[in-house]
């Protein structure tokens, strides 16, 4: 089972690794041709794409990997229609309110409704197409899509006229390429997409709040840094976060996607499931520890050479950011088991606690201490809450499903789980 997971996740991870490897190759060029403030605008736009990954399809994409053949096409059409509607709505709201509250707190993005709408649309299509491919076992195609995102950004960002923001948005264009075969793959006995959407209404109806809480909680750090310490510091933080977390996060993202399907195969054997996830967690923890040791000795000189003189690359700053990223990377993939076991209520409770804590404490702390001490606080906050999340996941394995029905019963009333 573990060997199968590694093989499947390895292909997806390879696609992400090659794509992100191309991003790393152009990073020295980008860091010297774009300012930290411009990277701060990119960091804010990336919170939009993260929100879109979680909510643009209203979580119908989450149902695709384990859907029945008669429902697959209907779920895909539903996800695409919803993503289009969300993109138009967001652009219209932004255009109507760009001179008010959003202009003060969203920076330059408040005046870019077309950019934001395009981001939501392309990310939603990318997510839906990728989920459809996962359901068909087309892991190589998924790997190709993940590769194209990083490669697309790398190529477009160095071409004059595109800039960082449009390069990021257009890098999700591979979702459009995969739509034609997905939409034309008809089967006999397919249910209409409206009926399929209604049958799977528990995903948007009960899961969307948790998804938004999770991603907003994660994005709060960027929003707080940009608000209290400036957009340039937000760009500096996001750049170091991406560089330190890239290797482990690509493994984490790949595992999270594959575990949605892998854990369903052994969900009836709780002892085997607990043992399997324990081995996955141990492997991730070993990688995280090795990463911290490497960054302690080599992080500062490598990043100083890579980024140039205008970037903040203190060793303590790098390590605190890395701890915050690594603890999330180790625990988040295991939350896939909460989807498999339909233990969505437990995930929702954690997401509410995390969001409430982050939204109250992060602005409160940022208003009273310097940036370096704030990053230390953020790392401690992540360790505490993701430690709690890990306990919730293992309790879910022991306790069974909320409603007492079989974990594989797709009609069971579910609460919700976080994305990632």
C-alpha positions in Angstrom: 0.0 0.0 0.0 2.8 2.4 0.9 4.7 1.5 -2.2 1.7 2.2 -4.3 1.2 5.6 -2.6 4.8 6.5 -3.2 4.6 5.5 -6.9 1.5 7.5 -7.5 2.5 10.5 -5.5 6.0 10.4 -6.9 4.7 11.1 -10.4 2.6 14.0 -9.3 5.5 15.3 -7.1 7.8 15.0 -10.1 5.5 17.2 -12.1 5.4 19.8 -9.3 9.1 19.5 -8.7 10.0 20.2 -12.4 7.6 23.1 -12.6 8.8 24.6 -9.3 12.4 23.9 -10.3 11.9 26.2 -13.3 10.6 28.8 -10.9 13.7 28.5 -8.8 15.9 28.8 -11.8 14.4 32.2 -12.7 14.2 33.4 -9.1 17.6 35.2 -9.2 16.5 37.1 -12.3 13.0 37.9 -10.9 14.4 39.0 -7.5 16.7 41.5 -9.1 14.1 42.8 -11.7 11.1 43.1 -9.4 11.0 44.8 -6.0 9.9 43.1 -2.7 6.7 45.3 -2.9 5.9 43.8 -6.3 6.4 40.4 -4.8 4.1 41.5 -2.0 1.3 42.2 -4.6 2.0 38.7 -6.0 1.6 37.3 -2.5 -1.8 38.9 -2.1 -2.9 37.6 -5.5 -1.7 34.1 -4.5 -4.1 34.3 -1.5 -6.8 34.9 -4.1 -5.7 31.8 -6.0 -5.6 29.8 -2.8 -9.1 30.8 -2.0 -10.1 29.9 -5.5 -8.5 26.5 -5.2 -10.6 25.8 -2.1 -13.9 27.5 -3.1 -14.1 28.5 -6.8 -15.8 25.1 -7.6 -17.8 25.1 -4.3 -16.0 21.9 -3.5 -17.7 19.8 -6.2 -14.1 19.1 -7.4 -13.5 17.3 -4.1 -16.2 14.8 -5.0 -14.7 14.0 -8.4 -11.9 11.5 -7.5 -14.2 9.1 -5.7 -17.4 9.7 -7.8 -19.5 7.1 -9.5 -19.0 6.9 -13.3 -22.6 8.0 -13.9 -22.0 11.2 -11.9 -18.5 12.1 -13.0 -19.3 14.3 -16.0 -22.2 16.0 -14.2 -19.9 16.9 -11.3 -17.3 18.3 -13.7 -19.8 20.4 -15.5 -21.2 21.7 -12.2 -17.7 22.6 -11.0 -17.0 24.5 -14.2 -20.3 26.4 -14.2 -19.9 27.4 -10.6 -16.3 28.5 -11.2 -17.4 30.8 -14.1 -20.2 32.3 -12.0 -17.9 32.9 -9.1 -15.3 34.6 -11.3 -18.0 37.0 -12.8 -19.5 37.8 -9.4 -16.1 38.5 -7.8 -15.0 40.8 -10.7 -18.4 42.7 -10.6 -18.2 43.2 -6.8 -14.6 44.3 -7.0 -15.4 46.8 -9.8 -18.3 48.2 -7.8 -16.4 48.6 -4.5 -12.8 49.3 -5.6 -12.9 52.9 -4.2 -14.1 51.9 -0.7 -13.0 49.4 1.9 -11.1 47.2 -0.6 -9.0 50.0 -1.9 -7.7 50.6 1.5 -7.0 47.0 2.5 -6.4 45.1 -0.8 -3.7 47.3 -2.3 -3.3 47.4 -6.0 -5.5 44.4 -6.5 -8.6 46.4 -5.6 -8.3 48.2 -9.0 -7.8 45.0 -11.0 -11.2 43.3 -11.3 -10.4 41.6 -14.6 -7.2 40.2 -13.1 -8.9 38.8 -10.0 -11.8 37.4 -12.0 -9.5 35.7 -14.5 -7.5 34.3 -11.6 -10.7 32.7 -10.0 -11.8 31.4 -13.4 -8.6 29.7 -14.5 -7.8 28.3 -11.0 -11.3 26.9 -10.7 -11.0 25.2 -14.2 -7.5 24.0 -13.3 -8.7 22.4 -10.1 -11.8 20.8 -11.7 -9.8 19.3 -14.6 -7.1 18.0 -12.2 -9.7 16.4 -10.0 -11.4 14.7 -13.0 -8.0 13.3 -14.1 -7.3 12.0 -10.5 -10.6 10.1 -10.6 -9.6 8.4 -13.8 -6.3 7.4 -12.4 -4.5 9.7 -14.9 -1.7 10.6 -12.6 0.7 11.4 -15.4 -1.7 14.0 -16.8 -2.1 15.5 -13.3 1.7 15.7 -13.1 1.8 17.4 -16.5 -0.7 20.0 -15.3 1.2 20.7 -12.1 4.4 21.0 -14.2 2.8 23.4 -16.6 1.7 25.8 -13.8 5.3 26.4 -12.6 6.7 26.3 -16.1 4.1 28.8 -17.4 4.8 31.3 -14.6 8.6 31.0 -15.2 8.3 31.6 -18.9 5.7 34.4 -18.8 7.3 36.3 -15.8 10.5 36.9 -17.7 8.7 38.2 -20.9 8.4 42.0 -20.8 4.8 43.1 -20.6 3.3 40.3 -18.6 4.6 41.0 -15.1 4.4 38.8 -12.0 0.6 39.1 -11.6 -0.6 38.1 -15.0 2.1 35.5 -15.3 0.7 33.8 -12.2 -2.9 34.0 -13.5 -2.1 32.7 -17.0 0.0 29.8 -15.6 -3.2 28.0 -14.7 -4.2 27.9 -18.3 -3.6 24.2 -18.6 -7.0 23.7 -17.0 -8.5 24.9 -20.3 -6.5 22.4 -22.3 -7.8 19.4 -20.4 -11.5 20.4 -20.7 -12.2 19.1 -24.1 -11.5 15.4 -23.4 -13.1 15.7 -20.0 -16.4 17.2 -21.3 -16.6 14.8 -24.3 -16.1 11.6 -22.3 -19.7 10.6 -22.2 -21.0 7.3 -20.8 -24.4 5.6 -21.0 -26.7 6.2 -18.1 -25.2 9.5 -17.0 -27.3 11.7 -14.8 -28.0 15.3 -15.7 -25.5 17.7 -14.1 -28.3 19.6 -12.2 -29.4 16.3 -10.6 -25.8 15.4 -9.8 -25.2 18.8 -8.3 -28.3 18.4 -6.0 -27.3 14.8 -5.0 -23.9 16.0 -3.9 -25.1 19.2 -2.3 -23.5 18.3 1.0 -20.1 19.4 -0.5 -21.0 23.0 -1.1 -23.7 23.2 1.5 -21.8 21.9 4.5 -18.1 22.0 3.5 -17.6 25.4 2.0 -17.6 27.2 5.4 -14.7 25.0 6.6 -12.8 25.5 3.4 -13.0 29.2 3.6 -12.1 29.3 7.2 -9.0 27.1 6.5 -7.7 29.2 3.6 -8.6 32.5 5.1 -6.8 31.4 8.3 -3.7 30.5 6.3 -3.9 33.7 4.3 -4.3 35.9 7.4 -0.5 36.0 8.0 0.1 37.6 4.5 -2.8 40.1 5.0 -1.5 41.0 8.5 2.1 41.5 7.4 1.0 43.6 4.4 -1.2 45.7 6.6 1.1 46.3 9.6 4.6 45.9 8.1 4.1 46.9 4.5 3.7 45.2 1.2 7.4 45.0 0.7 7.8 42.9 3.9 4.9 40.7 2.8 6.8 40.1 -0.4 10.0 39.3 1.5 8.1 36.9 3.8 6.3 35.1 0.9 9.6 34.7 -1.1 11.4 33.1 1.9 8.3 31.0 2.7 8.2 29.7 -0.9 11.9 28.9 -1.1 12.2 27.2 2.2 9.0 25.2 1.9 9.1 24.2 -1.8 10.7 20.7 -1.4 8.5 19.5 1.4 5.4 21.2 0.3 5.5 19.6 -3.2 5.7 16.2 -1.4 2.9 17.3 0.9 0.6 18.5 -1.9 1.2 15.3 -3.9 0.5 13.1 -0.9 -2.7 15.0 0.0 -4.2 14.4 -3.4 -3.2 10.7 -3.6 -4.3 10.0 0.0 -7.9 10.9 -0.9 -8.0 7.8 -3.1 -5.5 5.6 -1.2 -7.1 5.8 2.2 -10.5 4.8 0.9 -9.1 1.4 0.0 -8.3 0.5 3.6 -10.8 2.7 5.4 -12.6 -0.4 6.9 -9.4 -1.6 8.7 -8.7 1.1 11.3 -5.6 -0.5 12.6 -4.0 -0.7 9.1 -5.1 2.9 8.4 -3.5 4.2 11.6 -0.3 2.3 10.9 -0.2 3.5 7.3 -0.7 7.1 8.3 1.9 6.8 11.0 4.5 5.7 8.5 3.6 8.6 6.2 3.9 11.1 9.1 7.2 9.7 10.2 8.6 10.0 6.7 7.4 13.7 6.5 8.8 14.5 9.9 12.3 13.1 8.9 12.3 15.2 5.8 11.3 18.3 7.8 14.1 17.8 10.4 16.6 17.3 7.6 15.4 20.5 6.0 15.8 22.5 9.2 19.3 21.2 9.8 20.2 22.2 6.2 18.8 25.7 6.6 20.6 26.2 9.9 23.9 25.7 8.2 23.4 26.8 4.6 20.1 28.8 4.4 21.5 32.3 4.9 24.4 32.2 2.5 22.3 30.4 -0.2 19.4 32.8 -0.1 21.7 35.9 0.1 23.4 34.8 -3.1 20.1 33.7 -4.7 18.0 36.9 -4.0 20.5 39.7 -3.7 21.2 42.5 -1.3 17.7 44.1 -1.0 16.1 41.0 0.5 16.0 40.0 4.2 17.7 36.6 4.7 18.6 36.5 8.5 19.1 32.9 9.7 16.6 33.2 12.5 14.0 34.6 10.1 14.5 31.8 7.6 14.2 29.1 10.4 11.1 30.5 11.9 9.4 30.7 8.5 10.6 27.2 7.8 9.1 25.8 11.0 5.7 27.3 10.3 5.7 25.8 6.7 7.1 22.4 7.7 4.6 21.7 10.5 1.7 22.4 8.1 3.3 20.3 5.4 3.6 17.3 7.7 0.1 17.4 9.1 -2.1 18.7 6.3 -1.9 15.7 3.9 -3.2 13.4 6.7 -6.4 15.4 6.9 -7.5 13.5 3.8 -8.5 10.8 6.1 -11.2 13.1 7.5 -12.8 13.2 4.0 -12.6 9.4 3.7 -14.2 8.8 7.1 -16.7 11.6 6.7 -15.4 13.2 9.9 -16.0 16.7 8.6 -17.4 18.0 11.8 -14.1 17.4 13.6 -12.3 19.3 10.9 -14.7 22.2 11.0 -14.2 22.6 14.7 -10.5 22.8 14.3 -10.8 25.2 11.4 -13.1 27.5 13.4 -10.7 27.5 16.3 -7.7 28.2 14.1 -9.5 31.0 12.2 -10.7 32.7 15.4 -7.3 32.5 17.0 -5.5 33.8 13.9 -7.9 36.6 13.2 -7.8 37.8 16.8 -4.2 37.2 17.8 -2.2 37.9 14.7 -3.4 41.6 14.3 -3.2 42.1 18.0 0.4 40.8 18.2 1.5 42.6 15.0 0.4 45.9 16.3 2.6 45.6 19.4 5.9 43.9 18.3 8.5 44.1 15.5 8.5 41.9 12.4 11.1 39.4 13.6 9.3 38.6 16.9 6.0 38.4 15.0 7.4 35.6 12.8 8.5 33.7 15.9 4.9 34.1 17.3 3.5 32.8 14.0 5.7 29.7 14.0 4.7 28.9 17.6 1.0 29.4 16.6 1.3 27.0 13.7 3.0 24.3 15.9 0.3 24.5 18.5 -2.6 24.3 16.2 -1.3 21.7 13.8 -0.3 19.6 16.8 -4.0 19.8 17.8 -5.0 18.9 14.3 -2.9 15.8 14.4 -4.6 14.6 17.6 -8.0 15.2 16.0 -7.1 13.1 12.9 -6.0 10.2 15.0 -9.1 10.4 17.2 -11.2 10.3 14.0 -9.5 7.0 13.0 -10.4 5.5 16.4 -13.9 6.9 16.7 -15.3 6.1 13.2 -17.8 8.3 11.3 -19.9 11.0 12.9 -23.2 9.5 11.8 -22.3 5.9 12.5 -22.6 4.9 8.9 -20.0 3.3 6.7 -17.2 5.7 5.7 -17.8 4.7 2.1 -21.5 5.7 2.1 -21.6 8.7 -0.3 -25.1 9.7 0.8 -24.1 10.1 4.5 -24.6 13.6 5.8 -21.1 15.1 6.0 -19.8 18.2 7.7 -16.6 19.3 6.2 -13.0 19.1 5.8 -10.2 21.5 4.9 -8.5 21.7 1.5 -4.8 20.6 1.3 
